[in-house]
Amino acid sequence: MKHETYKTSGTCSRQIDFDIDENGCIHNISFVGGCNGNLKGIGKLCEGMKAEDVAARIEGTTCGFKGTSCPDQLAKAIKEAISR
């Protein structure tokens, strides 16, 4: 299992931690900062899903007037992790 840490940009959360297993599934998603309950919910909904499916589903989500969101930042983090 590969552990990833991503520093967010443009959101209330400051960091996202997650693991990607040998089958490409995402686990143990946690956000530092942000809307605690909502972000825990995102983590639980995405648990065990294929990382690329999660990224495709949530990429481009915005928050209010911002051009990004915590889910969008998670998508960016996943895509970055997969590309390495």
ChimeraX commands (.cxc) that place a marker at each C-alpha (Angstrom):
marker #1 position 0.00,0.00,0.00 radius 0.5
marker #1 position 1.31,3.42,-0.96 radius 0.5
marker #1 position 0.65,6.35,1.41 radius 0.5
marker #1 position 0.11,9.79,-0.13 radius 0.5
marker #1 position 0.06,13.28,1.37 radius 0.5
marker #1 position -1.17,16.23,-0.70 radius 0.5
marker #1 position -1.06,19.91,0.28 radius 0.5
marker #1 position -4.27,21.51,-0.94 radius 0.5
marker #1 position -4.65,24.92,-2.56 radius 0.5
marker #1 position -7.65,27.25,-2.57 radius 0.5
marker #1 position -9.71,25.34,0.01 radius 0.5
marker #1 position -10.42,25.40,3.73 radius 0.5
marker #1 position -8.70,22.04,4.12 radius 0.5
marker #1 position -4.90,22.22,4.19 radius 0.5
marker #1 position -3.90,18.63,3.50 radius 0.5
marker #1 position -5.25,15.30,2.29 radius 0.5
marker #1 position -3.81,11.94,3.32 radius 0.5
marker #1 position -4.80,8.65,1.68 radius 0.5
marker #1 position -3.53,5.24,0.67 radius 0.5
marker #1 position -3.68,3.47,-2.69 radius 0.5
marker #1 position -3.43,-0.30,-2.59 radius 0.5
marker #1 position -1.82,-2.64,-5.11 radius 0.5
marker #1 position -5.17,-2.95,-6.96 radius 0.5
marker #1 position -5.47,0.82,-7.42 radius 0.5
marker #1 position -8.17,1.22,-4.75 radius 0.5
marker #1 position -8.22,4.17,-2.38 radius 0.5
marker #1 position -8.33,3.82,1.41 radius 0.5
marker #1 position -7.99,5.83,4.63 radius 0.5
marker #1 position -8.85,9.23,3.17 radius 0.5
marker #1 position -8.48,12.01,5.73 radius 0.5
marker #1 position -8.49,15.78,5.41 radius 0.5
marker #1 position -6.74,18.27,7.69 radius 0.5
marker #1 position -9.00,21.30,8.17 radius 0.5
marker #1 position -12.17,21.97,6.23 radius 0.5
marker #1 position -15.74,20.92,6.98 radius 0.5
marker #1 position -15.17,17.95,9.26 radius 0.5
marker #1 position -18.42,16.03,8.79 radius 0.5
marker #1 position -18.66,16.53,5.05 radius 0.5
marker #1 position -15.06,15.50,4.49 radius 0.5
marker #1 position -15.41,12.41,6.66 radius 0.5
marker #1 position -18.44,11.55,4.53 radius 0.5
marker #1 position -16.46,11.91,1.30 radius 0.5
marker #1 position -13.80,9.63,2.75 radius 0.5
marker #1 position -16.34,6.96,3.65 radius 0.5
marker #1 position -18.14,7.17,0.30 radius 0.5
marker #1 position -14.86,6.76,-1.61 radius 0.5
marker #1 position -13.37,4.02,0.61 radius 0.5
marker #1 position -12.39,0.97,-1.43 radius 0.5
marker #1 position -13.25,2.51,-4.82 radius 0.5
marker #1 position -10.84,2.49,-7.74 radius 0.5
marker #1 position -8.78,5.66,-7.37 radius 0.5
marker #1 position -9.22,6.69,-11.01 radius 0.5
marker #1 position -13.02,6.30,-10.70 radius 0.5
marker #1 position -13.05,8.56,-7.63 radius 0.5
marker #1 position -10.97,11.20,-9.44 radius 0.5
marker #1 position -13.20,11.10,-12.53 radius 0.5
marker #1 position -16.36,11.41,-10.46 radius 0.5
marker #1 position -15.36,14.37,-8.26 radius 0.5
marker #1 position -12.97,16.34,-10.48 radius 0.5
marker #1 position -14.25,19.83,-11.26 radius 0.5
marker #1 position -16.50,20.13,-8.19 radius 0.5
marker #1 position -16.52,23.74,-6.99 radius 0.5
marker #1 position -17.26,25.31,-3.61 radius 0.5
marker #1 position -19.18,28.58,-3.68 radius 0.5
marker #1 position -17.33,31.17,-5.74 radius 0.5
marker #1 position -14.06,29.23,-5.64 radius 0.5
marker #1 position -12.79,27.46,-8.73 radius 0.5
marker #1 position -12.01,24.34,-6.70 radius 0.5
marker #1 position -13.22,22.42,-3.66 radius 0.5
marker #1 position -12.00,19.76,-1.25 radius 0.5
marker #1 position -13.35,16.98,-3.53 radius 0.5
marker #1 position -11.68,18.62,-6.54 radius 0.5
marker #1 position -8.41,18.80,-4.60 radius 0.5
marker #1 position -8.76,15.10,-3.76 radius 0.5
marker #1 position -9.15,14.38,-7.49 radius 0.5
marker #1 position -5.98,16.35,-8.20 radius 0.5
marker #1 position -4.14,14.48,-5.44 radius 0.5
marker #1 position -5.23,11.10,-6.81 radius 0.5
marker #1 position -4.29,11.98,-10.38 radius 0.5
marker #1 position -0.88,13.17,-9.22 radius 0.5
marker #1 position -0.33,9.98,-7.21 radius 0.5
marker #1 position -1.38,7.74,-10.10 radius 0.5
marker #1 position 0.88,9.52,-12.58 radius 0.5
marker #1 position 4.02,8.74,-10.54 radius 0.5
marker link #1:1,2 radius 0.2
marker link #1:2,3 radius 0.2
marker link #1:3,4 radius 0.2
marker link #1:4,5 radius 0.2
marker link #1:5,6 radius 0.2
marker link #1:6,7 radius 0.2
marker link #1:7,8 radius 0.2
marker link #1:8,9 radius 0.2
marker link #1:9,10 radius 0.2
marker link #1:10,11 radius 0.2
marker link #1:11,12 radius 0.2
marker link #1:12,13 radius 0.2
marker link #1:13,14 radius 0.2
marker link #1:14,15 radius 0.2
marker link #1:15,16 radius 0.2
marker link #1:16,17 radius 0.2
marker link #1:17,18 radius 0.2
marker link #1:18,19 radius 0.2
marker link #1:19,20 radius 0.2
marker link #1:20,21 radius 0.2
marker link #1:21,22 radius 0.2
marker link #1:22,23 radius 0.2
marker link #1:23,24 radius 0.2
marker link #1:24,25 radius 0.2
marker link #1:25,26 radius 0.2
marker link #1:26,27 radius 0.2
marker link #1:27,28 radius 0.2
marker link #1:28,29 radius 0.2
marker link #1:29,30 radius 0.2
marker link #1:30,31 radius 0.2
marker link #1:31,32 radius 0.2
marker link #1:32,33 radius 0.2
marker link #1:33,34 radius 0.2
marker link #1:34,35 radius 0.2
marker link #1:35,36 radius 0.2
marker link #1:36,37 radius 0.2
marker link #1:37,38 radius 0.2
marker link #1:38,39 radius 0.2
marker link #1:39,40 radius 0.2
marker link #1:40,41 radius 0.2
marker link #1:41,42 radius 0.2
marker link #1:42,43 radius 0.2
marker link #1:43,44 radius 0.2
marker link #1:44,45 radius 0.2
marker link #1:45,46 radius 0.2
marker link #1:46,47 radius 0.2
marker link #1:47,48 radius 0.2
marker link #1:48,49 radius 0.2
marker link #1:49,50 radius 0.2
marker link #1:50,51 radius 0.2
marker link #1:51,52 radius 0.2
marker link #1:52,53 radius 0.2
marker link #1:53,54 radius 0.2
marker link #1:54,55 radius 0.2
marker link #1:55,56 radius 0.2
marker link #1:56,57 radius 0.2
marker link #1:57,58 radius 0.2
marker link #1:58,59 radius 0.2
marker link #1:59,60 radius 0.2
marker link #1:60,61 radius 0.2
marker link #1:61,62 radius 0.2
marker link #1:62,63 radius 0.2
marker link #1:63,64 radius 0.2
marker link #1:64,65 radius 0.2
marker link #1:65,66 radius 0.2
marker link #1:66,67 radius 0.2
marker link #1:67,68 radius 0.2
marker link #1:68,69 radius 0.2
marker link #1:69,70 radius 0.2
marker link #1:70,71 radius 0.2
marker link #1:71,72 radius 0.2
marker link #1:72,73 radius 0.2
marker link #1:73,74 radius 0.2
marker link #1:74,75 radius 0.2
marker link #1:75,76 radius 0.2
marker link #1:76,77 radius 0.2
marker link #1:77,78 radius 0.2
marker link #1:78,79 radius 0.2
marker link #1:79,80 radius 0.2
marker link #1:80,81 radius 0.2
marker link #1:81,82 radius 0.2
marker link #1:82,83 radius 0.2
marker link #1:83,84 radius 0.2
view
